[in-house]
Amino acid sequence: MDKEKLKLFQNAILLLILTVVSSIYLIVMFIYPKASTISSLSADYKAALEKQATMEQKYDAIKASLMQATNVDLSGSKAMYKPMETGLDAESIVAGQFNEILELLRANSIKARSVDYNYNPAEDAFVKGAGAKISACHLDLQLIATYKNFENFLRDLYKHEHFLDIAKIEILPYQKDKTILLINCKILLYAQKV
């Protein structure tokens, strides 16, 4: 009878050892790879966070240098042009800003082949939404300029104190002299009605 108990005890020990070995096998085969994957993902995540912090620092530095170089605040928005006089028609309201654009062309030695303008066009989003408060003028300009003069003109438009939109720019080099540009440009001017 003691042999039976001993055999039963040995079987129980063997079963216990087999259970422990199979548990260790399952841990090694299934859980450990997942744990190492999680560890690897965690390391990748930390590296990505460090890279993001570095990129944000570079972005802030570039933004600060751009703001300093252009002398323009990128975070704020520009004011809408507002004429001094009240009760003016659309043409008179936008005339001041239109003159500012013409002055920028002259200041940058850019020649205008043609200037077409359309006051308060029906397809303009501002005119559709706030036509009672805002006047618009779409300028279609055909210009002749050198690369540098046109670059300076665009920089001046960017720095311009009032809100405007450069809707389209098409540039072609002049066939007889590649240093001269033929430019089709569409600028949208807006002004508050007073």
C-alpha positions as CSV (number, residue, x, y, z in Angstrom):
1,M,0.0,0.0,0.0
2,D,2.9,2.3,0.7
3,K,4.1,1.6,-2.8
4,E,0.7,2.8,-4.1
5,K,0.9,6.0,-2.1
6,L,4.4,6.5,-3.2
7,K,3.5,6.0,-6.8
8,L,0.5,8.4,-6.4
9,F,2.8,10.9,-4.8
10,Q,5.4,10.5,-7.6
11,N,2.6,11.0,-10.2
12,A,1.4,14.1,-8.4
13,I,5.0,15.5,-8.3
14,L,5.5,14.6,-12.0
15,L,2.2,16.3,-12.8
16,L,3.2,19.4,-10.9
17,I,6.6,19.5,-12.6
18,L,4.9,19.0,-16.0
19,T,2.5,21.9,-15.2
20,V,5.4,24.2,-14.1
21,V,7.5,23.3,-17.2
22,S,4.5,23.8,-19.6
23,S,3.7,27.1,-17.9
24,I,7.3,28.2,-18.4
25,Y,7.2,27.1,-22.0
26,L,4.0,29.1,-22.6
27,I,5.5,32.1,-21.0
28,V,8.7,31.8,-23.1
29,M,6.9,31.1,-26.3
30,F,3.9,33.5,-26.1
31,I,4.3,36.1,-23.4
32,Y,8.0,36.9,-23.7
33,P,7.9,37.9,-27.5
34,K,4.9,40.2,-26.7
35,A,6.7,41.7,-23.8
36,S,9.8,42.3,-25.9
37,T,7.6,43.9,-28.6
38,I,6.1,46.2,-26.1
39,S,9.5,47.1,-24.8
40,S,10.7,47.8,-28.3
41,L,7.6,49.9,-29.1
42,S,8.2,51.8,-25.8
43,A,11.8,52.6,-26.9
44,D,10.6,53.7,-30.3
45,Y,7.9,55.9,-28.8
46,K,10.5,57.6,-26.5
47,A,12.8,58.1,-29.6
48,A,9.9,59.6,-31.5
49,L,9.0,62.0,-28.6
50,E,12.7,63.1,-28.5
51,K,12.6,63.7,-32.3
52,Q,9.4,65.6,-32.1
53,A,10.8,67.9,-29.4
54,T,13.9,68.5,-31.6
55,M,11.7,69.2,-34.6
56,E,9.6,71.6,-32.6
57,Q,12.7,73.5,-31.4
58,K,13.9,73.7,-35.1
59,Y,10.4,74.9,-36.1
60,D,10.3,77.6,-33.4
61,A,13.8,78.7,-34.4
62,I,12.9,78.9,-38.1
63,K,9.7,80.7,-37.3
64,A,11.5,83.3,-35.1
65,S,14.2,83.9,-37.8
66,L,11.5,84.3,-40.5
67,M,9.6,86.7,-38.3
68,Q,12.8,88.6,-37.7
69,A,13.8,88.6,-41.4
70,T,10.4,89.6,-42.7
71,N,9.5,91.8,-39.7
72,V,5.9,90.3,-39.8
73,D,4.0,88.6,-37.0
74,L,3.0,85.2,-38.3
75,S,0.6,84.5,-35.5
76,G,-1.6,87.5,-35.9
77,S,-3.9,88.4,-38.8
78,K,-3.8,91.6,-40.8
79,A,-6.3,94.3,-40.5
80,M,-8.9,94.9,-43.2
81,Y,-8.3,98.2,-45.1
82,K,-10.6,100.9,-43.9
83,P,-11.1,104.2,-45.7
84,M,-11.3,107.5,-43.8
85,E,-14.5,108.7,-45.5
86,T,-18.0,107.3,-45.2
87,G,-20.6,106.6,-47.8
88,L,-18.2,105.8,-50.6
89,D,-19.0,103.5,-53.5
90,A,-17.1,100.3,-54.1
91,E,-14.5,101.8,-56.4
92,S,-13.7,104.7,-54.0
93,I,-13.5,102.4,-51.0
94,V,-10.9,100.1,-52.5
95,A,-9.1,102.9,-54.4
96,G,-6.7,103.7,-51.6
97,Q,-5.5,100.1,-51.3
98,F,-5.4,99.8,-55.2
99,N,-3.1,102.9,-55.2
100,E,-0.8,101.2,-52.6
101,I,-0.4,98.2,-54.9
102,L,0.4,100.5,-57.8
103,E,3.0,102.2,-55.6
104,L,4.6,98.9,-54.7
105,L,4.9,98.1,-58.5
106,R,6.6,101.5,-59.1
107,A,8.9,101.1,-56.0
108,N,10.1,97.8,-57.3
109,S,10.6,99.0,-60.9
110,I,7.9,96.6,-62.3
111,K,6.1,97.6,-65.5
112,A,2.4,96.8,-65.8
113,R,1.4,95.7,-69.3
114,S,-2.3,95.7,-68.3
115,V,-4.4,96.1,-65.2
116,D,-7.9,94.8,-65.2
117,Y,-10.1,95.2,-62.2
118,N,-13.5,93.9,-61.1
119,Y,-15.3,95.5,-58.2
120,N,-17.4,93.4,-55.9
121,P,-17.6,90.3,-58.2
122,A,-20.5,88.1,-57.3
123,E,-18.3,84.9,-57.0
124,D,-16.1,86.4,-54.3
125,A,-16.7,84.6,-50.9
126,F,-16.4,87.9,-49.0
127,V,-18.9,89.7,-51.2
128,K,-21.3,86.7,-50.9
129,G,-21.1,86.5,-47.2
130,A,-20.5,90.1,-46.1
131,G,-21.2,92.3,-49.1
132,A,-23.0,94.9,-47.0
133,K,-19.8,95.4,-44.9
134,I,-16.9,94.7,-47.3
135,S,-16.0,95.9,-50.7
136,A,-13.7,93.8,-52.9
137,C,-11.6,94.4,-56.0
138,H,-10.0,91.6,-58.0
139,L,-6.9,92.9,-59.8
140,D,-5.7,91.0,-62.9
141,L,-2.2,92.3,-63.5
142,Q,0.1,91.5,-66.5
143,L,3.5,92.5,-65.4
144,I,7.1,92.7,-66.7
145,A,9.9,92.4,-64.2
146,T,13.2,90.9,-63.4
147,Y,13.4,88.0,-61.0
148,K,14.8,90.2,-58.2
149,N,12.3,93.0,-58.6
150,F,9.4,90.5,-58.6
151,E,10.8,88.8,-55.5
152,N,11.0,92.2,-53.8
153,F,7.4,93.0,-54.9
154,L,6.1,89.7,-53.4
155,R,8.0,90.4,-50.2
156,D,6.4,93.8,-50.0
157,L,3.0,92.3,-50.6
158,Y,3.6,89.8,-47.8
159,K,4.6,92.7,-45.5
160,H,1.7,94.8,-46.6
161,E,-0.2,96.1,-43.5
162,H,-3.7,95.3,-44.8
163,F,-5.4,92.0,-45.7
164,L,-5.1,90.9,-49.3
165,D,-5.0,87.6,-51.1
166,I,-2.6,86.6,-53.9
167,A,-5.0,84.3,-55.8
168,K,-2.9,83.4,-58.8
169,I,0.6,83.9,-60.1
170,E,1.8,82.6,-63.6
171,I,5.3,83.3,-64.5
172,L,6.9,82.8,-67.9
173,P,10.4,83.9,-69.0
174,Y,10.6,86.3,-71.9
175,Q,11.8,84.4,-74.9
176,K,14.3,87.0,-76.1
177,D,15.8,87.6,-72.6
178,K,15.4,84.9,-70.0
179,T,16.3,87.4,-67.2
180,I,12.9,89.1,-67.8
181,L,9.7,87.6,-66.5
182,L,6.2,87.9,-68.0
183,I,3.8,87.6,-65.1
184,N,0.1,87.2,-64.8
185,C,-1.0,87.9,-61.3
186,K,-4.4,88.0,-59.6
187,I,-4.6,89.9,-56.3
188,L,-7.8,90.2,-54.3
189,L,-8.1,93.4,-52.3
190,Y,-10.7,94.0,-49.6
191,A,-11.8,97.0,-47.7
192,Q,-14.4,97.6,-44.9
193,K,-17.3,99.8,-45.8
194,V,-17.6,102.7,-43.4
